[in-house]
Amino acid sequence: MVGRGLVVLIGAIALTGCVQIETPDKPIEINLNINIRQEVVYRLDGDAKKLIEQNSEIF
């Protein structure tokens, strides 16, 4: 049992490699195509609407 575990341990050590991280030569470019649409809706109650229609020269 111990001999088999030792073989597995040595095999696992042999399979582990070195991880290398290198920075890229060129800057990273991210292109985002974003379309932003904004809608503003005004809803007036009946009294306010009448007031604006009666005094349209003010607005």
C-alpha positions in Angstrom: 0.0 0.0 0.0 2.7 2.5 0.9 4.7 1.7 -2.2 1.7 2.3 -4.4 1.0 5.7 -2.7 4.6 6.7 -3.2 4.5 5.9 -6.9 1.3 8.0 -7.2 3.0 10.9 -5.3 6.1 10.8 -7.5 3.9 10.6 -10.6 1.9 13.7 -9.4 5.1 15.6 -8.7 6.5 14.7 -12.2 3.3 15.9 -13.9 3.2 19.3 -12.3 4.6 22.0 -14.5 5.7 25.6 -14.2 3.1 28.2 -14.9 4.5 31.3 -16.7 2.6 34.5 -17.0 3.8 37.1 -19.5 2.5 40.5 -20.3 1.4 41.1 -23.9 3.5 43.2 -26.2 0.5 45.2 -27.4 -2.1 46.9 -25.2 -5.4 45.0 -24.8 -8.1 46.6 -26.9 -11.8 46.2 -26.0 -14.4 47.4 -28.6 -17.8 47.9 -27.2 -20.7 48.7 -29.5 -23.3 50.3 -27.2 -26.4 52.0 -28.2 -28.0 54.0 -25.5 -31.5 55.3 -26.0 -33.3 57.4 -23.5 -36.9 58.3 -23.6 -38.6 60.8 -21.3 -42.3 60.8 -21.1 -44.3 63.4 -19.4 -47.8 62.6 -18.3 -50.0 65.3 -17.1 -53.3 65.0 -15.3 -56.4 66.6 -16.7 -56.2 69.8 -14.7 -52.6 70.5 -15.5 -53.2 69.8 -19.2 -56.1 72.3 -19.3 -54.1 74.9 -17.5 -51.3 74.6 -20.1 -53.7 74.8 -23.0 -55.4 77.9 -21.5 -52.0 79.6 -21.0 -50.1 78.4 -24.0 -48.3 81.7 -24.4 -46.5 81.2 -21.1 -45.2 77.8 -22.1 
